[in-house]
């Protein structure tokens, strides 16, 4: 099993934290997102050998990373294309009652977001590239996320299939390629089979 060391956890935390700071977050907001005192958020960034160093819990790191991924998306979503209007690049994510939960000019992000939350997405009515297709690696990620977050596959299941620990499992299939652990076709097939088997058993 691939496991993350204290040093790797610390380094990733610092990278995620610094990305949020570049998006305008301050240390108070970061600590608030983590649900800890500001001093504790500082201690997560201490080098492992430093006195007072603490290891951030996996679920808190996952939460902060999710916020950073959203901040990165918002940065790119504000990009301007003088030859196209926003409506001509718009993709829409719909919730379970067909309510609009996200509008974005990044069709890839729409697909990832929809998969992670069990939603659906489609191009806006004025979109000039409604036939957008994900790259093969991205398609595997979206499939993984759909089955991982579909309600029938647990975190422990996903850890066993991807052969990673609790600090790495939520990076499998992640929207941000810089932090992503790419799932293989065989892993996606395994998680699909587990999902489908439980679905049939629950029927």
Backbone as ProteinMPNN parsed JSONL, in Angstrom:
{"seq_chain_A": "XXXXXXXXXXXXXXXXXXXXXXXXXXXXXXXXXXXXXXXXXXXXXXXXXXXXXXXXXXXXXXXXXXXXXXXXXXXXXXXXXXXXXXXXXXXXXXXXXXXXXXXXXXXXXXXXXXXXXXXXXXXXXXXXXXXXXXXXXXXXXXXXXXXXXXXXXXXXXXXXXXXXXXXXXXXXXXXXXXXXXXXXXXXXXXXXXXXXXXXXXXX", "coords_chain_A": {"N_chain_A": [[0.85, -1.203, 0.0], [0.517, 2.222, -0.808], [1.677, 4.785, 1.17], [1.497, 7.925, 2.879], [4.081, 9.871, 4.197], [4.847, 11.731, 7.241], [6.328, 13.98, 6.465], [5.608, 14.215, 3.739], [2.863, 14.646, 3.984], [2.862, 17.05, 5.381], [4.19, 18.708, 3.498], [2.368, 18.692, 1.37], [0.167, 19.849, 2.593], [1.187, 22.455, 3.072], [1.516, 23.307, 0.437], [-1.153, 23.309, -0.48], [-2.288, 25.143, 1.329], [-0.792, 27.452, 0.691], [-1.65, 27.864, -1.896], [-4.283, 28.61, -1.489], [-3.844, 30.974, -0.11], [-2.797, 32.536, -2.143], [-5.098, 32.939, -3.469], [-6.385, 34.745, -1.975], [-7.129, 34.027, 0.595], [-6.766, 34.325, 4.131], [-4.859, 33.545, 7.138], [-6.689, 33.232, 9.197], [-9.074, 32.539, 7.933], [-8.33, 30.119, 6.772], [-7.772, 28.559, 9.056], [-10.349, 28.589, 10.1], [-11.762, 27.163, 8.141], [-10.62, 24.698, 8.532], [-11.47, 24.22, 11.068], [-10.019, 24.603, 13.402], [-7.784, 26.057, 15.895], [-5.864, 28.989, 15.071], [-3.148, 28.755, 15.69], [-2.848, 25.995, 15.727], [-3.226, 25.422, 13.027], [-0.901, 26.544, 12.057], [0.959, 24.826, 13.223], [0.577, 22.491, 11.806], [2.08, 22.983, 9.586], [4.645, 22.927, 10.408], [7.958, 21.581, 10.163], [8.518, 18.047, 10.325], [10.45, 17.356, 12.292], [10.451, 19.485, 13.99], [9.847, 21.08, 17.138], [6.656, 20.84, 18.539], [5.368, 20.234, 16.186], [2.605, 19.035, 14.318], [0.493, 16.512, 12.93], [-1.74, 16.96, 10.373], [-5.133, 15.921, 10.45], [-6.46, 13.509, 8.147], [-9.042, 13.952, 7.048], [-9.393, 16.679, 7.427], [-7.376, 17.763, 5.857], [-8.308, 16.888, 3.385], [-10.641, 18.417, 3.191], [-9.615, 21.028, 3.095], [-8.136, 20.875, 0.743], [-10.158, 20.473, -1.123], [-11.385, 22.984, -1.019], [-9.301, 24.499, -2.068], [-9.093, 23.475, -4.669], [-11.515, 24.356, -5.686], [-11.065, 27.115, -5.558], [-8.988, 27.392, -7.403], [-10.35, 26.639, -9.719], [-12.212, 28.764, -9.847], [-10.525, 30.868, -10.407], [-9.603, 30.258, -13.043], [-12.048, 30.206, -14.269], [-12.776, 32.796, -14.458], [-11.433, 33.723, -16.603], [-10.96, 35.589, -19.604], [-12.225, 35.604, -22.923], [-11.927, 37.24, -25.731], [-13.155, 36.739, -28.167], [-15.31, 35.147, -27.7], [-18.376, 34.974, -25.93], [-19.314, 34.633, -22.444], [-21.578, 33.031, -22.274], [-21.352, 31.527, -24.564], [-19.489, 29.7, -23.896], [-20.399, 28.271, -21.793], [-21.069, 25.78, -19.335], [-23.343, 23.752, -17.532], [-24.173, 22.541, -14.331], [-26.398, 20.307, -12.887], [-28.487, 19.679, -10.064], [-30.14, 17.057, -8.083], [-32.868, 17.656, -8.336], [-32.991, 18.893, -10.702], [-32.116, 21.457, -10.358], [-30.045, 24.302, -10.849], [-26.753, 24.052, -9.921], [-24.184, 24.788, -10.422], [-22.455, 26.923, -12.627], [-20.181, 27.117, -15.221], [-17.292, 27.965, -17.166], [-15.582, 26.01, -17.714], [-15.608, 23.042, -19.026], [-14.484, 20.558, -18.343], [-14.127, 20.774, -15.567], [-16.794, 20.932, -14.837], [-17.662, 18.332, -15.437], [-16.117, 16.78, -13.639], [-16.981, 17.872, -11.184], [-19.706, 17.273, -11.216], [-19.598, 14.466, -11.195], [-18.376, 13.965, -8.708], [-20.353, 14.807, -6.936], [-22.625, 13.425, -7.594], [-24.242, 14.539, -9.525], [-25.514, 15.918, -12.656], [-24.327, 17.116, -15.849], [-24.297, 19.507, -18.53], [-23.852, 21.194, -21.71], [-24.461, 24.745, -22.0], [-27.235, 26.371, -23.674], [-26.258, 28.065, -25.619], [-23.686, 27.301, -26.024], [-20.699, 26.874, -27.863], [-19.224, 24.625, -28.253], [-20.54, 22.024, -27.831], [-19.969, 19.357, -28.031], [-17.872, 18.609, -26.459], [-15.249, 16.544, -25.246], [-13.742, 14.551, -22.746], [-10.263, 13.859, -22.079], [-8.75, 10.576, -22.219], [-7.509, 9.788, -19.743], [-8.692, 11.647, -18.016], [-11.34, 10.908, -18.284], [-11.332, 8.398, -17.047], [-10.845, 9.267, -14.455], [-13.208, 10.735, -13.882], [-15.105, 8.709, -14.021], [-14.19, 7.102, -11.905], [-14.612, 8.9, -9.726], [-17.386, 9.156, -9.839], [-18.333, 6.567, -9.148], [-17.012, 6.295, -6.703], [-18.169, 8.253, -5.102], [-20.811, 7.668, -5.183], [-22.374, 6.662, -3.165], [-22.394, 3.969, -2.499], [-19.918, 2.897, -2.24], [-17.38, 2.726, 0.082], [-14.965, 4.758, 1.888], [-12.931, 3.124, 2.866], [-13.185, 0.974, 1.093], [-12.397, 2.216, -1.304], [-9.767, 2.882, -0.671], [-8.64, 0.324, -0.484], [-8.941, -0.622, -3.109], [-7.504, 1.254, -4.645], [-5.127, 1.013, -3.411], [-3.937, 2.739, -1.49], [-3.359, 5.002, 1.297], [-5.346, 6.697, 3.899], [-4.659, 9.36, 3.606], [-4.143, 9.718, 0.962], [-6.204, 8.742, -0.598], [-8.357, 10.449, -1.344], [-7.182, 11.933, -3.255], [-7.137, 10.472, -5.49], [-8.16, 10.501, -8.746], [-8.618, 13.227, -8.624], [-9.717, 16.579, -9.438], [-7.735, 18.547, -9.909], [-4.894, 18.254, -11.726], [-2.24, 18.464, -10.846], [-2.194, 17.582, -8.226], [-3.281, 15.15, -8.386], [-3.829, 11.605, -8.141], [-3.619, 9.273, -10.495], [-6.184, 7.101, -11.421], [-6.138, 3.697, -12.52], [-7.295, 1.889, -15.434], [-7.987, -0.688, -14.673], [-8.456, -0.365, -11.927], [-10.638, 1.352, -11.971], [-12.474, -0.353, -13.159], [-12.704, -2.282, -11.142], [-13.832, -0.767, -9.033], [-16.205, -0.082, -10.21], [-17.41, -2.603, -10.51], [-17.755, -3.33, -7.817], [-19.506, -1.298, -6.967], [-21.715, -1.808, -8.681], [-22.42, -4.409, -7.888], [-23.236, -4.046, -5.231], [-25.346, -2.342, -5.672], [-27.138, -4.009, -7.017], [-27.588, -5.88, -5.012], [-28.901, -4.334, -3.162], [-31.251, -3.813, -4.363]], "CA_chain_A": [[0.0, 0.0, 0.0], [1.235, 3.491, -0.833], [1.326, 5.605, 2.323], [2.117, 9.246, 2.927], [4.847, 10.14, 5.405], [4.579, 13.028, 7.874], [6.917, 15.016, 5.624], [4.784, 14.367, 2.531], [1.591, 15.256, 4.402], [3.172, 18.445, 5.697], [4.502, 19.436, 2.267], [1.14, 18.874, 0.606], [-0.623, 20.847, 3.322], [1.763, 23.772, 2.812], [1.201, 23.655, -0.949], [-2.586, 23.632, -0.547], [-2.471, 26.388, 2.083], [-0.226, 28.567, -0.058], [-2.517, 28.115, -3.06], [-5.425, 29.37, -0.992], [-3.382, 32.329, 0.204], [-2.696, 33.27, -3.418], [-6.474, 33.229, -3.881], [-6.939, 35.765, -1.091], [-7.452, 33.53, 1.928], [-5.78, 34.606, 5.164], [-4.675, 32.434, 8.074], [-7.912, 33.049, 9.985], [-10.043, 31.798, 7.106], [-7.824, 28.749, 6.632], [-8.031, 27.884, 10.329], [-11.793, 28.413, 10.208], [-12.143, 26.068, 7.243], [-10.162, 23.468, 9.173], [-12.145, 24.049, 12.358], [-9.002, 24.538, 14.448], [-7.179, 27.335, 16.256], [-4.871, 29.418, 14.084], [-1.86, 28.186, 16.08], [-2.832, 24.601, 15.283], [-3.013, 25.423, 11.575], [0.527, 26.793, 11.863], [1.717, 23.639, 13.629], [0.499, 21.51, 10.721], [3.092, 23.329, 8.589], [5.994, 22.755, 10.952], [8.669, 20.401, 9.688], [8.275, 16.948, 11.271], [11.403, 17.304, 13.394], [10.333, 20.687, 14.814], [9.066, 20.974, 18.358], [5.294, 21.314, 18.377], [4.802, 19.812, 14.899], [1.425, 18.178, 14.398], [0.052, 15.959, 11.644], [-3.122, 17.314, 10.103], [-5.976, 14.756, 10.159], [-6.705, 13.333, 6.716], [-10.301, 14.563, 6.606], [-9.216, 18.135, 7.387], [-6.582, 18.047, 4.666], [-9.215, 16.695, 2.247], [-11.551, 19.565, 3.142], [-8.88, 22.205, 2.647], [-7.782, 20.659, -0.658], [-11.377, 20.714, -1.907], [-11.536, 24.437, -1.111], [-8.269, 25.008, -2.975], [-9.478, 23.09, -6.027], [-12.585, 25.279, -6.091], [-10.456, 28.429, -5.767], [-8.265, 27.306, -8.67], [-11.367, 26.679, -10.774], [-12.782, 30.106, -9.944], [-9.526, 31.706, -11.081], [-9.646, 29.988, -14.478], [-13.397, 30.481, -14.773], [-12.879, 34.241, -14.713], [-10.656, 34.046, -17.795], [-11.684, 36.288, -20.661], [-11.953, 35.257, -24.311], [-12.588, 38.353, -26.428], [-13.902, 36.316, -29.347], [-16.468, 34.367, -27.272], [-19.038, 35.43, -24.706], [-19.39, 33.605, -21.4], [-22.675, 32.119, -22.622], [-20.9, 30.631, -25.632], [-18.547, 28.729, -23.303], [-20.988, 27.896, -20.503], [-21.564, 24.447, -18.993], [-24.215, 23.849, -16.364], [-24.301, 21.342, -13.502], [-27.731, 20.238, -12.298], [-28.678, 18.829, -8.898], [-31.11, 15.964, -8.238], [-34.177, 18.185, -8.72], [-32.694, 19.668, -11.91], [-31.761, 22.824, -10.016], [-28.692, 24.667, -11.263], [-25.862, 24.158, -8.761], [-22.907, 25.355, -10.848], [-22.269, 27.337, -14.01], [-18.753, 27.271, -15.402], [-16.779, 27.966, -18.536], [-14.624, 24.912, -17.759], [-16.411, 21.82, -19.138], [-13.86, 19.48, -17.596], [-14.459, 20.942, -14.152], [-18.213, 20.582, -14.698], [-17.769, 16.866, -15.423], [-15.563, 16.303, -12.374], [-17.85, 18.324, -10.091], [-20.937, 16.488, -11.289], [-19.289, 13.096, -10.776], [-18.088, 13.956, -7.269], [-21.554, 15.072, -6.148], [-23.78, 12.672, -8.064], [-25.066, 15.427, -10.322], [-25.36, 15.786, -14.1], [-23.908, 18.372, -16.464], [-24.517, 19.626, -19.971], [-23.507, 22.534, -22.203], [-25.536, 25.728, -22.094], [-27.898, 26.358, -24.984], [-25.484, 28.85, -26.589], [-22.306, 26.83, -26.04], [-20.258, 26.622, -29.242], [-18.547, 23.326, -28.309], [-21.342, 21.1, -27.014], [-19.474, 17.991, -28.187], [-16.637, 18.485, -25.681], [-14.941, 15.21, -24.733], [-12.599, 14.449, -21.851], [-9.173, 12.971, -22.444], [-8.956, 9.242, -21.645], [-7.153, 9.785, -18.325], [-9.723, 12.408, -17.306], [-12.554, 10.095, -18.295], [-11.161, 7.411, -15.985], [-11.007, 9.983, -13.186], [-14.622, 11.06, -13.698], [-15.786, 7.448, -13.7], [-13.794, 6.75, -10.532], [-15.303, 9.781, -8.787], [-18.809, 8.837, -9.849], [-18.559, 5.364, -8.349], [-16.496, 6.523, -5.344], [-19.067, 9.123, -4.342], [-22.194, 7.319, -5.504], [-23.098, 6.248, -1.972], [-22.318, 2.526, -2.256], [-18.508, 2.54, -2.065], [-16.85, 3.442, 1.241], [-13.582, 5.221, 1.824], [-12.073, 1.948, 3.032], [-13.226, 0.251, -0.181], [-11.59, 2.945, -2.282], [-8.376, 2.737, -0.264], [-8.201, -1.029, -0.83], [-8.86, -0.757, -4.568], [-6.419, 2.103, -5.156], [-3.923, 0.621, -2.668], [-3.377, 3.943, -0.881], [-3.849, 5.232, 2.657], [-6.402, 7.692, 4.042], [-4.182, 10.676, 3.188], [-3.99, 9.757, -0.486], [-7.347, 8.2, -1.325], [-9.191, 11.487, -1.954], [-6.459, 12.523, -4.379], [-7.36, 9.599, -6.647], [-9.148, 11.074, -9.654], [-8.869, 14.625, -8.274], [-9.827, 17.516, -10.554], [-6.472, 19.239, -10.125], [-3.914, 17.241, -12.145], [-1.012, 18.587, -10.087], [-2.342, 16.852, -6.962], [-4.048, 13.939, -8.692], [-3.316, 10.249, -8.321], [-4.392, 8.776, -11.629], [-6.653, 5.719, -11.325], [-5.937, 2.884, -13.718], [-8.523, 1.3, -15.984], [-8.318, -1.858, -13.854], [-9.026, 0.113, -10.666], [-11.991, 1.849, -12.267], [-13.311, -1.536, -13.367], [-12.957, -2.9, -9.831], [-14.765, 0.039, -8.245], [-17.491, -0.212, -10.901], [-17.983, -3.911, -10.176], [-18.208, -3.269, -6.428], [-20.694, -0.44, -6.959], [-22.84, -2.49, -9.33], [-22.803, -5.545, -7.059], [-23.996, -3.539, -4.073], [-26.603, -1.805, -6.177], [-28.033, -5.145, -7.281], [-27.948, -6.492, -3.726], [-29.803, -3.448, -2.451], [-32.515, -3.706, -5.105]], "C_chain_A": [[0.885, 1.252, 0.0], [0.748, 4.357, 0.317], [2.086, 6.922, 2.284], [2.842, 9.415, 4.255], [4.433, 11.484, 5.999], [5.131, 14.16, 7.01], [6.072, 15.27, 4.374], [3.446, 15.021, 2.859], [1.789, 16.74, 4.672], [3.403, 19.253, 4.422], [3.251, 19.69, 1.434], [0.242, 19.902, 1.273], [-0.121, 22.258, 3.03], [1.439, 24.225, 1.385], [-0.26, 24.059, -1.106], [-2.861, 24.963, 0.152], [-1.981, 27.588, 1.293], [-1.048, 28.89, -1.298], [-3.735, 28.917, -2.654], [-5.024, 30.807, -0.662], [-3.243, 33.162, -1.066], [-4.08, 33.628, -3.955], [-7.157, 34.202, -2.927], [-7.336, 35.293, 0.295], [-6.363, 33.969, 2.905], [-5.744, 33.451, 6.159], [-5.912, 32.189, 8.931], [-8.943, 32.232, 9.21], [-9.614, 30.351, 6.939], [-8.082, 27.962, 7.906], [-9.522, 27.633, 10.51], [-12.302, 27.271, 9.343], [-11.755, 24.723, 7.851], [-10.882, 23.187, 10.485], [-11.166, 23.911, 13.512], [-8.528, 25.949, 14.786], [-6.109, 27.689, 15.225], [-3.495, 28.838, 14.409], [-1.745, 26.733, 15.621], [-2.593, 24.517, 13.78], [-1.555, 25.716, 11.236], [1.342, 25.529, 12.154], [1.665, 22.542, 12.568], [1.591, 21.738, 9.681], [4.522, 23.214, 9.121], [6.646, 21.532, 10.326], [8.561, 19.295, 10.743], [9.201, 16.93, 12.482], [11.285, 18.49, 14.347], [9.484, 20.421, 16.053], [7.673, 21.56, 18.13], [4.646, 20.928, 17.053], [3.633, 18.874, 15.115], [1.076, 17.692, 12.993], [-1.422, 16.309, 11.457], [-3.937, 16.044, 9.857], [-6.341, 14.7, 8.675], [-7.966, 14.05, 6.257], [-10.207, 16.088, 6.56], [-8.393, 18.547, 6.168], [-7.437, 17.899, 3.41], [-10.124, 17.912, 2.075], [-10.84, 20.809, 2.615], [-8.498, 22.081, 1.172], [-8.992, 20.914, -1.56], [-11.616, 22.203, -2.084], [-10.528, 25.026, -2.081], [-8.589, 24.673, -4.425], [-10.56, 24.033, -6.548], [-12.021, 26.671, -6.378], [-9.686, 28.465, -7.085], [-9.249, 27.379, -9.837], [-11.917, 28.086, -10.957], [-11.819, 31.064, -10.634], [-9.604, 31.512, -12.598], [-11.006, 30.33, -15.065], [-13.584, 31.968, -15.078], [-12.11, 34.664, -15.962], [-11.516, 34.647, -18.892], [-11.241, 35.806, -22.044], [-12.664, 36.285, -25.175], [-13.426, 37.924, -27.619], [-15.122, 35.455, -28.998], [-17.072, 34.982, -26.015], [-19.024, 34.303, -23.679], [-20.46, 32.565, -21.741], [-22.262, 31.118, -23.688], [-19.907, 29.581, -25.147], [-19.136, 28.059, -22.064], [-21.432, 26.437, -20.45], [-22.293, 24.55, -17.667], [-24.286, 22.504, -15.658], [-25.647, 21.406, -12.796], [-27.75, 19.286, -11.111], [-29.777, 17.81, -9.133], [-32.508, 16.42, -8.641], [-34.081, 19.077, -9.96], [-32.467, 21.151, -11.619], [-30.32, 23.086, -10.445], [-27.834, 24.837, -10.016], [-24.508, 24.76, -9.129], [-22.989, 25.743, -12.311], [-20.79, 27.655, -14.195], [-18.394, 27.293, -16.878], [-15.751, 26.846, -18.728], [-15.39, 23.588, -17.828], [-15.812, 20.635, -18.398], [-14.194, 19.565, -16.12], [-15.923, 20.58, -13.91], [-18.387, 19.068, -14.605], [-17.258, 16.282, -14.113], [-16.492, 16.642, -11.21], [-19.132, 17.501, -10.054], [-20.703, 15.061, -10.792], [-19.087, 13.014, -9.266], [-19.352, 14.094, -6.42], [-22.789, 14.294, -6.604], [-24.75, 13.509, -8.869], [-24.899, 15.111, -11.809], [-24.942, 17.134, -14.664], [-24.169, 18.33, -17.958], [-24.121, 21.029, -20.414], [-24.725, 23.453, -22.168], [-26.083, 25.793, -23.509], [-27.145, 27.143, -26.045], [-24.044, 28.366, -26.72], [-21.896, 26.427, -27.454], [-19.51, 25.295, -29.375], [-19.304, 22.297, -27.46], [-20.853, 19.656, -27.078], [-18.154, 17.774, -27.449], [-16.47, 17.065, -25.151], [-13.707, 15.281, -23.842], [-11.502, 13.609, -22.49], [-9.378, 11.635, -21.724], [-8.635, 9.197, -20.157], [-8.2, 10.524, -17.494], [-11.025, 11.613, -17.233], [-12.494, 9.016, -17.215], [-11.368, 8.058, -14.616], [-12.477, 10.258, -12.89], [-15.42, 9.797, -13.361], [-15.471, 7.02, -12.276], [-14.579, 7.578, -9.515], [-16.787, 9.474, -8.709], [-19.123, 7.616, -8.998], [-18.115, 5.569, -6.896], [-17.488, 7.295, -4.494], [-20.541, 8.836, -4.626], [-22.999, 6.783, -4.336], [-23.003, 4.773, -1.63], [-20.888, 2.042, -2.02], [-17.945, 3.377, -0.925], [-15.423, 3.92, 0.995], [-12.617, 4.049, 1.951], [-12.033, 1.103, 1.761], [-12.291, 0.899, -1.194], [-10.109, 2.837, -1.953], [-7.83, 1.371, -0.679], [-8.02, -1.186, -2.334], [-7.693, 0.039, -5.135], [-5.083, 1.796, -4.48], [-3.178, 1.839, -2.125], [-3.966, 4.117, 0.512], [-4.883, 6.356, 2.684], [-5.965, 9.089, 3.617], [-4.108, 10.822, 1.668], [-5.271, 9.414, -1.242], [-8.196, 9.282, -1.992], [-8.45, 12.277, -3.033], [-6.601, 11.663, -5.637], [-8.478, 10.204, -7.499], [-9.415, 12.546, -9.446], [-8.894, 15.526, -9.505], [-8.495, 18.169, -10.904], [-5.39, 18.228, -10.499], [-2.601, 17.302, -11.369], [-1.031, 17.809, -8.778], [-2.986, 15.479, -7.167], [-3.205, 12.676, -8.634], [-4.212, 9.627, -9.386], [-4.871, 7.342, -11.395], [-6.409, 4.972, -12.631], [-7.286, 2.367, -14.209], [-8.963, 0.098, -15.144], [-8.941, -1.442, -12.529], [-10.442, 0.644, -10.868], [-12.942, 0.678, -12.493], [-13.658, -2.207, -12.041], [-13.969, -2.105, -9.018], [-16.153, 0.016, -8.881], [-18.178, -1.526, -10.516], [-18.503, -3.934, -8.743], [-19.481, -2.45, -6.316], [-21.905, -1.184, -7.521], [-23.33, -3.67, -8.507], [-23.635, -5.103, -5.858], [-25.333, -2.949, -4.505], [-27.608, -2.924, -6.413], [-28.488, -5.8, -5.981], [-28.951, -5.651, -2.947], [-31.176, -3.368, -3.107], [-33.554, -4.703, -4.594]], "O_chain_A": [[1.878, 1.32, 0.724], [-0.446, 4.632, 0.434], [3.179, 7.011, 1.724], [2.281, 9.134, 5.315], [3.753, 12.277, 5.348], [4.473, 15.186, 6.84], [5.851, 16.421, 3.999], [2.954, 15.853, 2.097], [0.991, 17.576, 4.249], [2.873, 20.355, 4.279], [3.088, 20.767, 0.861], [-0.371, 20.73, 0.599], [-0.919, 23.158, 2.769], [1.126, 25.393, 1.158], [-0.568, 25.038, -1.787], [-3.582, 25.809, -0.376], [-2.654, 28.617, 1.227], [-1.137, 30.048, -1.705], [-4.174, 29.803, -3.386], [-5.785, 31.743, -0.91], [-3.539, 34.357, -1.063], [-4.215, 34.516, -4.796], [-8.355, 34.46, -3.045], [-7.833, 36.086, 1.094], [-5.182, 33.987, 2.558], [-6.508, 32.493, 6.036], [-6.16, 31.057, 9.347], [-9.597, 31.349, 9.764], [-10.453, 29.45, 6.963], [-8.555, 26.827, 7.851], [-9.919, 26.583, 11.015], [-13.169, 26.504, 9.761], [-12.472, 23.734, 7.703], [-10.902, 22.05, 10.958], [-11.431, 23.199, 14.481], [-8.823, 26.907, 14.071], [-5.524, 26.811, 14.59], [-2.753, 28.468, 13.499], [-0.682, 26.293, 15.182], [-1.854, 23.653, 13.309], [-1.029, 25.204, 10.248], [2.286, 25.203, 11.433], [2.602, 21.753, 12.444], [1.987, 20.809, 8.977], [5.487, 23.383, 8.375], [5.967, 20.559, 9.996], [8.518, 19.59, 11.937], [8.79, 16.535, 13.573], [11.934, 18.512, 15.392], [8.532, 19.642, 16.018], [7.538, 22.657, 17.587], [3.485, 21.262, 16.82], [3.671, 18.016, 15.997], [1.332, 18.375, 12.001], [-2.253, 15.98, 12.304], [-3.482, 15.166, 9.124], [-6.51, 15.736, 8.032], [-7.971, 14.684, 5.203], [-10.872, 16.722, 5.74], [-8.682, 19.557, 5.527], [-7.309, 18.69, 2.476], [-10.348, 18.38, 0.958], [-11.386, 21.549, 1.796], [-8.531, 23.067, 0.436], [-8.859, 21.502, -2.633], [-12.004, 22.647, -3.165], [-10.85, 25.945, -2.833], [-8.378, 25.498, -5.313], [-10.526, 24.455, -7.704], [-12.444, 27.331, -7.328], [-9.732, 29.464, -7.803], [-9.015, 28.087, -10.816], [-12.072, 28.553, -12.085], [-12.242, 31.965, -11.358], [-9.663, 32.486, -13.349], [-11.102, 30.703, -16.234], [-14.453, 32.342, -15.866], [-12.133, 35.836, -16.338], [-12.667, 34.253, -19.078], [-10.051, 35.625, -22.304], [-13.882, 36.214, -25.338], [-14.317, 38.66, -28.043], [-15.884, 35.074, -29.886], [-16.347, 35.455, -25.14], [-18.752, 33.151, -24.017], [-20.268, 31.369, -21.522], [-22.76, 29.992, -23.716], [-19.53, 28.68, -25.896], [-18.424, 27.345, -21.358], [-22.071, 25.924, -21.369], [-21.916, 25.329, -16.792], [-24.438, 21.461, -16.294], [-25.997, 22.417, -12.188], [-27.121, 18.228, -11.136], [-30.296, 17.698, -10.244], [-33.26, 15.643, -9.231], [-34.959, 19.896, -10.23], [-32.605, 21.996, -12.503], [-29.48, 22.187, -10.404], [-28.14, 25.66, -9.154], [-23.764, 25.195, -8.249], [-23.521, 24.999, -13.136], [-20.213, 28.392, -13.396], [-19.09, 26.724, -17.719], [-15.125, 26.748, -19.783], [-15.785, 23.061, -16.789], [-16.546, 19.793, -17.88], [-14.507, 18.556, -15.489], [-16.251, 19.984, -12.884], [-19.168, 18.578, -13.789], [-17.886, 15.393, -13.539], [-16.756, 15.798, -10.353], [-19.585, 17.086, -8.987], [-21.522, 14.516, -10.052], [-19.579, 12.086, -8.622], [-19.417, 13.56, -5.313], [-23.877, 14.483, -6.06], [-25.948, 13.226, -8.895], [-24.223, 14.149, -12.173], [-25.17, 18.172, -14.043], [-24.251, 17.262, -18.566], [-24.06, 21.948, -19.597], [-25.865, 23.004, -22.29], [-25.443, 25.312, -24.444], [-27.354, 26.928, -27.239], [-23.26, 28.966, -27.455], [-22.634, 25.735, -28.155], [-19.193, 24.878, -30.489], [-18.765, 21.768, -26.488], [-21.271, 18.823, -26.274], [-17.402, 16.857, -27.779], [-17.425, 16.457, -24.667], [-12.747, 15.987, -24.149], [-11.772, 12.756, -23.335], [-10.101, 11.572, -20.729], [-9.403, 8.628, -19.382], [-8.555, 10.085, -16.4], [-11.724, 11.652, -16.22], [-13.493, 8.751, -16.546], [-11.988, 7.47, -13.73], [-12.938, 10.038, -11.77], [-16.307, 9.828, -12.508], [-16.363, 6.624, -11.525], [-15.141, 7.036, -8.563], [-17.38, 9.525, -7.632], [-20.072, 7.629, -8.215], [-18.761, 5.078, -5.97], [-17.634, 7.025, -3.302], [-21.409, 9.661, -4.342], [-24.182, 6.479, -4.488], [-23.484, 4.356, -0.575], [-20.68, 0.891, -1.637], [-18.023, 4.605, -0.96], [-14.774, 3.533, 0.023], [-11.614, 3.979, 1.241], [-10.982, 0.579, 1.391], [-11.5, 0.225, -1.853], [-9.281, 2.712, -2.855], [-6.704, 1.267, -1.165], [-7.06, -1.81, -2.785], [-6.973, -0.447, -6.008], [-4.035, 2.263, -4.924], [-1.962, 1.96, -2.274], [-4.948, 3.465, 0.868], [-5.254, 6.9, 1.644], [-6.812, 9.925, 3.298], [-4.019, 11.937, 1.154], [-5.405, 9.765, -2.414], [-8.706, 9.067, -3.092], [-9.017, 13.179, -3.65], [-6.222, 12.091, -6.728], [-9.599, 10.393, -7.026], [-10.354, 13.081, -10.036], [-8.192, 15.279, -10.485], [-8.171, 18.323, -12.081], [-5.003, 17.416, -9.658], [-1.915, 16.287, -11.248], [0.024, 17.419, -8.279], [-3.202, 14.742, -6.206], [-2.036, 12.668, -9.02], [-5.418, 9.479, -9.189], [-4.047, 6.45, -11.191], [-6.468, 5.556, -13.713], [-8.283, 2.405, -13.489], [-10.156, -0.113, -14.927], [-9.865, -2.101, -12.052], [-11.328, 0.417, -10.044], [-14.093, 0.722, -12.06], [-14.79, -2.65, -11.847], [-14.856, -2.679, -8.387], [-17.162, 0.087, -8.179], [-19.376, -1.553, -10.234], [-19.568, -4.491, -8.477], [-20.43, -2.859, -5.646], [-22.979, -1.19, -6.919], [-24.535, -3.911, -8.433], [-24.634, -5.739, -5.524], [-26.327, -3.048, -3.786], [-28.78, -2.806, -6.057], [-29.638, -6.223, -5.862], [-29.75, -6.178, -2.172], [-32.143, -2.916, -2.494], [-34.672, -4.747, -5.108]]}, "name": "protein", "num_of_chains": 1, "seq": "XXXXXXXXXXXXXXXXXXXXXXXXXXXXXXXXXXXXXXXXXXXXXXXXXXXXXXXXXXXXXXXXXXXXXXXXXXXXXXXXXXXXXXXXXXXXXXXXXXXXXXXXXXXXXXXXXXXXXXXXXXXXXXXXXXXXXXXXXXXXXXXXXXXXXXXXXXXXXXXXXXXXXXXXXXXXXXXXXXXXXXXXXXXXXXXXXXXXXXXXXXX"}
